[in-house]
């Protein structure tokens, strides 16, 4: 919350000068911040999961990076149904419990 208020105040009172910052500089800052937020060690550790889960993870990740988040979610839903259908029969049958 503090960061949001700080950015709001900078934009309101120093927006004229912030507009002079080159976009390449802002892009570099964005890349560094995204890298620090990414938790890449956790991402790499996910590859120990079953292959179907890894396929869903990679499909969603690549579609998010290369296309768009909306497309990635739609692709994940499509790819996510395959492992569920293969392991649980699609969910149409009632459980015998």
C-alpha positions in Angstrom: 0.0 0.0 0.0 2.9 2.3 0.8 4.4 1.8 -2.6 1.1 2.6 -4.3 0.7 5.8 -2.4 4.3 6.8 -3.2 3.8 6.2 -6.9 0.5 8.1 -6.8 2.2 11.1 -5.2 5.2 11.0 -7.6 2.8 10.9 -10.5 0.7 13.7 -9.3 3.4 16.1 -8.2 6.5 15.1 -10.3 4.8 13.7 -13.4 6.3 16.3 -15.6 9.8 15.2 -14.6 8.9 11.5 -14.6 7.9 11.9 -18.2 11.5 12.7 -19.1 12.8 9.2 -18.0 13.5 7.2 -21.1 11.2 4.2 -21.7 14.2 1.9 -22.0 15.2 2.8 -18.5 11.7 2.1 -17.2 11.7 -1.2 -19.1 15.0 -2.2 -17.5 13.6 -1.4 -14.1 10.5 -3.5 -14.8 12.6 -6.5 -15.9 14.7 -6.3 -12.7 11.6 -6.1 -10.5 9.9 -8.9 -12.3 13.0 -11.1 -12.0 13.1 -10.5 -8.2 9.4 -11.3 -7.9 9.5 -14.4 -10.1 10.7 -17.0 -7.5 12.4 -18.9 -10.2 13.7 -21.5 -7.8 10.1 -22.5 -7.0 9.4 -22.6 -10.7 12.3 -24.9 -11.4 11.3 -27.2 -8.5 7.9 -27.7 -10.1 9.5 -29.8 -12.8 9.6 -32.7 -10.3 5.8 -32.9 -10.5 4.0 -35.5 -12.8 4.5 -34.9 -16.5 0.9 -33.9 -17.1 1.3 -31.1 -14.5 4.5 -29.9 -16.0 2.8 -29.8 -19.5 0.0 -27.6 -18.0 2.6 -25.4 -16.3 4.7 -24.9 -19.4 1.6 -24.4 -21.7 0.3 -21.6 -19.4 3.8 -20.1 -18.9 4.7 -19.9 -22.6 1.2 -18.6 -23.6 1.4 -15.9 -21.0 4.9 -14.8 -22.1 4.4 -15.1 -25.8 0.7 -14.2 -26.3 -1.5 -13.0 -23.6 -2.7 -13.9 -20.1 -6.3 -14.4 -21.3 -5.1 -16.8 -24.1 -2.9 -18.6 -21.5 -5.8 -19.2 -19.2 -7.9 -20.6 -22.0 -5.0 -22.8 -23.2 -4.5 -24.0 -19.6 -8.1 -24.9 -19.3 -7.9 -26.9 -22.5 -4.6 -28.6 -21.6 -5.7 -29.0 -18.0 -8.7 -31.2 -19.0 -6.5 -33.8 -20.7 -4.8 -35.1 -17.6 -8.0 -34.9 -15.5 -9.9 -36.8 -18.2 -7.1 -39.4 -18.4 -6.8 -40.0 -14.7 -10.4 -39.4 -13.5 -12.5 -40.4 -16.5 -13.7 -36.9 -17.2 -15.7 -36.6 -14.1 -18.9 -37.9 -15.7 -19.1 -41.1 -13.7 -20.3 -41.1 -10.1 -18.0 -42.3 -7.5 -18.5 -45.7 -6.0 -17.8 -44.5 -2.4 
